[in-house]
């Protein structure tokens, strides 16, 4: 009997595995085809089920679609990120809502005291950033599930983007994300990935 491959041991079929992971690439160039609000809503409807601490769901997404909003963003980007962002059909500012605890009576109703657990702002910011970062991972996979490509970017002036778009003190900007239908990949081959043996250990006692 032939031993099962790693693909055979997963519940997703091979095509879905490839769409979400093996064939997906970080996109630097996109076609002109737009990304609609309905597509973004469908992505969120899928990824909102990912776990977060206290079910707090602190990720907030600000979409920049118009040329005017994109022009406000470009001066805050590194030179390498400006052209790819200017040509993307949609750019999202991904931020953590540091006052997410205000929704906990609704989102975590079996622990009515949960909101009071997070009255300390420093502890709340740490929780918000941690859970929102988890949600960003889910979001990237959700973008791929929609047949789109994601181009996450950390090369930008965080404080400048914060002042320009989210100056309310309630949101901490974490990452920028270009998304759209990917143009043909012309970059280098995929970089190496670590094997399971390099990453996973089992503690026997």
Steps between C-alpha positions, in 0.01 A plus 500: 500500500630845406563726798277808507656830399466810715227622262302179558500559876317834473123547481525761222537371148826561320363790294388686812833431670685648203267802475544592864866412550727324249418698186424827677767771492539840659385729220696803385300570182129476422268517202258790455202287605337660805439345839138561596349578839303175466824301464649669806183427699509135390865472611411645840202268535742208463788615716298641791480149646871489580575493875603812693556561871165547678341481153593869489554528120700826519608517135368805316542551126505835321471462121672745266353473153488850353801673342461779756524269801793314344680829437477575873663166580788493250725760671509280810625190315853387431608563142478127420135487602369812326467371144340170597251681724415763241417227248306268733121512464453510877717569803395426856635659816487231767476623857422377850211660686652548845155563648367166375405414858195726473335231282579209734156497669364420152781277374591316823163495681569200724762709687321830577804620695739466203488870412624588848792259463640729232469844653880531502586653165847349467367147551212572263731629225712186526191280467365707212823486303543126559148403393488743207827355372343153512206638304732643236629147438144378455428796272785416264375142470147632445621727219653195333178302550321771298737439208687822569858568602630690801806720525567579867741787567686613809719760326321819599501781755260361759466827689440690177225261385350518848486881493365513145224240521432389860586788734231417758735320740277195492675314218858374465610445142670163454536428128403609150352253254467535125250262346364418159522256213869417461690584184724230357782433745835617364702499820745244636412141577339428834745522787571188707267398783601310812404132525290361783811352656653847528195644675318231700618315810312257722553506875462145632520568872 
